[in-house]
Structures are given as C-alpha cells and as structure tokens.
C-alpha cells in the first residue's frame, strides 16, 4: 500500500511554480519539494490545510491511496 502526493499535478494544472506555491503555503521550497517528490514520511494537518487553502482544493486532491 502507498499514499501518493499529487502536488506536481495540482501545481501543473494551476500553472504555479514550486517557489510560488511555497510562498503561498508558507513553507520552504525544500520542504515543498520533499512533499511534491513523494519523499515525505508524514504531513502535518496544518500544512495540508495550508496547501488546500492556497491551491483551492480538497485533501483528496492532494493525497491518493494506491494498493500495490
């Protein structure tokens, strides 16, 4: 089982760069890149909330479950 972070898709759909998104969300570009590239082991609800607010989306738009 695996959770996939779909930030790359959301950013591409909205035409937003990682730098712009990091500023909107309020986290560093490095931390956003860790999330975007699927290397994160966890995500805080406050960060997920900030992502959803900044990108006008729902948590399910950001995270996706895949049964391997």
C-alpha positions in Angstrom: 0.0 0.0 0.0 1.1 3.5 -0.7 0.0 7.1 -0.4 0.9 9.2 -3.4 1.2 13.0 -3.1 -0.3 14.7 -6.2 1.2 18.2 -5.7 3.0 18.0 -9.0 -0.3 17.5 -10.9 -2.0 20.3 -8.9 0.8 22.8 -9.5 0.9 22.0 -13.2 -2.9 22.3 -13.6 -2.7 25.7 -11.9 0.5 26.9 -13.6 2.1 27.6 -10.3 5.9 27.1 -9.7 7.3 25.4 -6.6 8.6 28.7 -5.5 5.3 30.5 -5.8 3.4 27.6 -4.1 5.9 27.5 -1.2 5.3 31.2 -0.7 1.5 30.8 -0.8 1.6 27.8 1.5 4.1 29.3 3.9 6.7 26.5 3.8 10.2 26.4 2.3 10.8 25.4 -1.3 12.9 22.5 0.0 10.1 21.1 2.2 7.6 21.5 -0.6 9.9 19.7 -2.9 10.1 16.8 -0.4 6.3 16.6 -0.4 6.0 17.0 -4.1 8.5 14.3 -4.9 6.9 11.8 -2.6 9.9 11.6 -0.1 7.9 12.8 2.9 7.2 10.3 5.7 4.4 12.5 7.2 2.5 15.7 6.7 1.0 17.9 9.4 -2.7 18.7 9.1 -1.8 22.4 9.3 0.4 22.0 6.3 -2.3 20.1 4.4 -4.8 22.8 5.3 -2.5 25.5 4.1 -1.9 23.6 0.8 -5.7 23.2 0.3 -6.3 26.9 1.1 -3.5 28.1 -1.2 -4.5 25.8 -4.1 -8.2 25.9 -3.5 -8.5 22.1 -3.3 -9.6 19.3 -1.0 -7.2 16.9 0.9 -8.3 14.2 -1.5 -7.0 16.3 -4.4 -3.5 16.3 -2.7 -3.3 12.7 -1.5 -4.2 9.5 -3.2 -4.1 5.9 -2.0 -2.7 3.1 -4.2 -2.9 -0.5 -3.3 0.3 -2.0 -4.6 
